[in-house]
Amino acid sequence: MSEKNWAAYLLRCSDNSLYCGVSKNIEKRVVEHNSGMGAKYTRSRRPVVLVGTSRHMTKGEALKLEYRIKQLPADKKIVELEKGACH
């Protein structure tokens, strides 16, 4: 049985771009992004602000949602995250 303790999240970067990731501890991950220890993409775009999270899901579900979100234009990403949160 898979634990449903993963979530996808969206960050708004200082250049107004969006970054999507997955984590078991989103609050800790946002701190890592803002300290320069997060993803390479966010290191030069700090500070970042959390703009949305999905519901808790399995790691596989979170990774699939992250992939779907990354395929979309920026204006559709938040909507897809919210849809993923409802499934």
C-alpha positions in Angstrom: 0.0 0.0 0.0 1.4 3.4 -1.0 1.5 6.2 1.4 -0.3 9.4 0.3 2.1 11.9 1.8 3.5 13.5 -1.4 2.2 16.7 -3.1 2.9 18.8 -6.2 3.5 22.5 -5.6 3.9 25.6 -7.7 6.2 28.5 -6.9 6.2 32.0 -8.3 9.8 33.1 -8.8 11.0 36.7 -8.6 11.0 37.0 -12.4 7.3 36.1 -12.3 7.9 32.6 -13.8 6.4 29.5 -12.3 8.3 26.4 -11.0 6.6 23.1 -10.3 8.0 20.4 -8.1 7.0 17.5 -5.8 7.8 17.0 -2.1 6.7 15.3 1.1 7.4 18.5 3.1 6.5 21.5 1.0 7.3 24.1 3.7 10.8 22.7 4.1 11.2 22.6 0.3 10.2 26.3 -0.1 12.9 27.2 2.5 15.4 25.2 0.6 14.5 27.0 -2.7 14.8 30.4 -1.0 18.2 29.5 0.6 19.7 28.5 -2.8 19.7 24.8 -2.0 16.6 24.0 -4.1 16.4 23.4 -7.8 18.9 25.0 -10.2 16.1 26.8 -11.9 15.1 28.7 -8.7 18.6 29.6 -7.5 18.9 32.7 -9.7 15.2 33.6 -9.4 14.9 34.1 -5.6 12.9 34.8 -3.6 10.2 32.3 -4.5 6.6 32.3 -3.1 4.3 29.3 -2.8 1.3 29.8 -5.0 -0.4 26.4 -4.8 -0.3 22.8 -3.7 -2.1 19.6 -4.6 -3.8 17.3 -2.2 -1.7 14.6 -0.7 -1.1 11.7 -3.1 1.3 8.9 -3.7 4.7 9.7 -5.1 3.8 8.4 -8.5 0.6 10.4 -8.6 2.5 13.6 -7.6 5.2 13.0 -10.3 2.5 12.4 -13.0 0.7 15.7 -12.0 4.1 17.5 -12.0 4.8 16.2 -15.5 1.3 17.3 -16.8 1.8 20.8 -15.3 5.2 21.2 -16.8 3.7 20.6 -20.3 1.3 23.5 -20.0 1.7 27.2 -20.6 2.1 29.3 -17.5 -1.5 30.6 -17.5 -2.9 27.0 -17.3 -0.5 25.6 -14.6 -2.5 26.7 -11.5 -5.7 25.4 -13.0 -4.1 22.0 -13.6 -2.7 21.9 -10.1 -6.2 22.7 -8.7 -7.7 20.0 -10.9 -5.1 17.5 -9.7 -6.0 18.5 -6.1 -9.6 17.4 -6.7 -8.9 13.9 -8.1 
